[in-house]
Amino acid sequence: MNERGAVFQPELIELMKSVLEEATVMLPEAKRTSAIKADIASQILACAARGERDPAALKRSALLAVIECSHYSHDISPERRAV
């Protein structure tokens, strides 16, 4: 990433949008707030800026970051935690 930030190709932007939606759906509906969605998007962007392109890895990283810095981990069922 350069001083001004990362530049993403349109295909990667579409991939990141898809990952964001998939990750958001994994949260309980009551926790799908704009703030949580912004946190997830921020983590996806950060991972992509470091070169990650695997959708599963992007989603896993984003969800783990949100779970680790929130009190919402108890709200996600074990099935949903298995990203």
N, C-alpha and C positions, 0 to 999 in steps of 0.2 A: 504494500500500500504506500502511495506517495504522500507528500505533505498535505495535499488537498483532499485526499481520500481515495477510495477505490472507484474504479469505473467498471461497470458490469454490462456485459453483452445482453441484448434483449432475451435470448434464450435462458440465460442464467436468472434474469429478473423473473421470468415466468416460472422457472423452477422454484425460486425462493418464495414466490407468491403461493404456489401449490403447497410447499412445505409448511408455510405459515398457516394455511387453512387446515391442513391435515393435523398439525400440532394443536391448533385451537380446538378442533373437534374432540380431541382426546381429553380435554378438561371438562369437568362438570359444567353444565350450562350456566349455572349461577356464577361461575368463576371466569366466564368468557368476557371479561371486561375489556374496555379499550386500553386500560393501563397494562393489563397482563398481556394482551395482544401486542402492545408496543414493546414490552420486554422480550417477548418471543421473537419479534421481528428484528430487534436490535441484536440479539444473539445470533440469529441466522445471518444477518449482514456481517457481523464480526467474523464468523466462521468462514463465510464465503470470501471475505477480504483476505483471509489467511490461506486461501486456496482450496478449501473443502468444496467438493462438487457432488458428493454422494448424498442423495436425498435423505436416506435413513440416518446417516451420520449428522446431517444438519438438523434434522428433527430431534434426534436423541440429545444432541448438545443443547438445543434451545429449551427443550422440556426439562432437562436436568438443571440447567441454570435457573429456570423459573422455580422449580421445586426446591432447590437448595437455598434460594434467597427468599423463600416465602413460607407461609404457614399452610399452604394448600396441599402439601404432599399427602396428608391424611385423607384428602378428598378424592384422590385418584385411585381407582380400583387397581388391584394387582394386574388384572388383564390389560388395563390401559397403560400401566407403567412399563410393560414389556414392549418397548418401542421397536 
